[in-house]
Amino acid sequence: MATTSDIFELMRKSPMNDWVGGSDPEAVGKASMQIVHRLTPVQNGVSRVLDFGCGIGRGLVALRAMGLAPQEIVGMDIMPAVIDFCNQNIQRNLDRVKFELINDRNDHYDQFISKNDGKSREQLAQEYNGSFDIGYAFSVFTHVTKKDFAGLLKFVSAMMKPGGRFVMTCFELNEFSRHMIEHGQAIFPLENRVMHDDGKIMIANDYDPLAFIAFDRESVAQMVWDAGMAITKVEYGCWMGGGIGSSLQDVIICTKLPDLISRENIQMTALVDRSKM
Ligand SMILES: C[S@@+](CC[C@H](N)C(=O)[O-])C[C@H]1O[C@@H](n2cnc3c(N)ncnc32)[C@H](O)[C@@H]1O
């Protein structure tokens, strides 16, 4: 049986590590999973976890290397080769981990897909309906069109339990990031950027629009809400410069709308009686 260290070693040797962003897979995976575990604590033997756009599994292997063993982790991706890598090297060696190939397209990743026999979004949404307490997507929503952003959020939301939390990274256009970009402070080369959709979308370059795509804050909030979730926390990354943020990309926590409870079961906080003051 290969250990998590052995699996990271296989990732280092694989050219696919560059397809999913490069750098050391163990360091990248660990950094992402520390964020997930801090924001949505993973419960051993209990949580059901979705790694959406899992690539070669850097995140979920890091989660297991950190000693966290949820009840189940499901990794999903659209690239057959990365899912093959995960089935060969991860699924065989780690229990309670499985992978699903999604039959989908992405202009930035289609060069790595020749034939895709995966399951449709609809099929997976039905199969995993309301299954996951925790979901995460690292560097996925930084590479999708607006139509896919909205559609993928609905897909993920269908698979989350009510009250479950989905942690996604993206690049958010807001007053601060726009100001920093305009003043050349961003830590990505954005001098060839192109604005679309009345300034609500920014791409870093026209020749590979999905290599880096940023969305306006209001649009992101609306898409999350339309998917049946609400943004319940945001941690900004340092991509826009200025030395703020603990991670590179912005981290957005979306909570699947919880089941509503009856008024008599709500534990109200007592108010101070000011009538006698
Ligand atoms: C930059 S890589 C990050 C991979 C992984 N999350 C990690 O941090 O190592 C982006 C991943 O998103 C996947 N992806 C792109 N479009 C997708 C879609 N529509 N549905 C699911 N995954 C998608 C890609 O195939 C790729 O593996």
The ligand as an SDF file (V2000), in Angstrom:
LIG
                    3D

 27 29  0  0  0  0  0  0  0  0999 V2000
   -6.1240   24.6480  -11.4970 C   0  0  0  0  0  0  0  0  0  0  0  0
   -6.7620   23.0370  -11.4690 S   0  0  0  0  0  0  0  0  0  0  0  0
   -6.9010   22.7690   -9.7140 C   0  0  0  0  0  0  0  0  0  0  0  0
   -7.0340   21.3240   -9.3460 C   0  0  0  0  0  0  0  0  0  0  0  0
   -7.2040   21.0500   -7.8550 C   0  0  0  0  0  0  0  0  0  0  0  0
   -8.3800   21.6960   -7.3040 N   0  0  0  0  0  0  0  0  0  0  0  0
   -5.9700   21.4380   -7.0860 C   0  0  0  0  0  0  0  0  0  0  0  0
   -6.0280   22.4430   -6.3450 O   0  0  0  0  0  0  0  0  0  0  0  0
   -4.9680   20.7750   -7.2300 O   0  0  0  0  0  0  0  0  0  0  0  0
   -8.4680   23.2750  -11.9580 C   0  0  0  0  0  0  0  0  0  0  0  0
   -9.2420   21.9680  -12.0880 C   0  0  0  0  0  0  0  0  0  0  0  0
  -10.6180   22.2720  -12.3570 O   0  0  0  0  0  0  0  0  0  0  0  0
  -11.1070   21.3080  -13.2400 C   0  0  0  0  0  0  0  0  0  0  0  0
  -12.3020   21.8240  -13.9200 N   0  0  0  0  0  0  0  0  0  0  0  0
  -12.3820   22.7580  -14.8860 C   0  0  0  0  0  0  0  0  0  0  0  0
  -13.6440   22.9220  -15.2880 N   0  0  0  0  0  0  0  0  0  0  0  0
  -14.3970   22.0810  -14.5410 C   0  0  0  0  0  0  0  0  0  0  0  0
  -15.7930   21.7740  -14.4950 C   0  0  0  0  0  0  0  0  0  0  0  0
  -16.6510   22.3500  -15.3260 N   0  0  0  0  0  0  0  0  0  0  0  0
  -16.2170   20.8670  -13.6020 N   0  0  0  0  0  0  0  0  0  0  0  0
  -15.3180   20.2490  -12.7550 C   0  0  0  0  0  0  0  0  0  0  0  0
  -13.9940   20.4870  -12.7740 N   0  0  0  0  0  0  0  0  0  0  0  0
  -13.5450   21.3900  -13.6550 C   0  0  0  0  0  0  0  0  0  0  0  0
   -9.9430   21.0820  -14.1810 C   0  0  0  0  0  0  0  0  0  0  0  0
  -10.0750   19.9060  -14.9380 O   0  0  0  0  0  0  0  0  0  0  0  0
   -8.7550   21.0800  -13.2260 C   0  0  0  0  0  0  0  0  0  0  0  0
   -8.4460   19.8150  -12.7460 O   0  0  0  0  0  0  0  0  0  0  0  0
  1  2  1  0
  2  3  1  0
  2 10  1  0
  3  4  1  0
  4  5  1  0
  5  6  1  0
  5  7  1  0
  7  8  2  0
  7  9  1  0
 10 11  1  0
 11 12  1  0
 11 26  1  0
 12 13  1  0
 13 14  1  0
 13 24  1  0
 14 15  1  0
 14 23  1  0
 15 16  2  0
 16 17  1  0
 17 18  1  0
 17 23  2  0
 18 19  1  0
 18 20  2  0
 20 21  1  0
 21 22  2  0
 22 23  1  0
 24 25  1  0
 24 26  1  0
 26 27  1  0
M  CHG  2   2   1   9  -1
M  END
$$$$
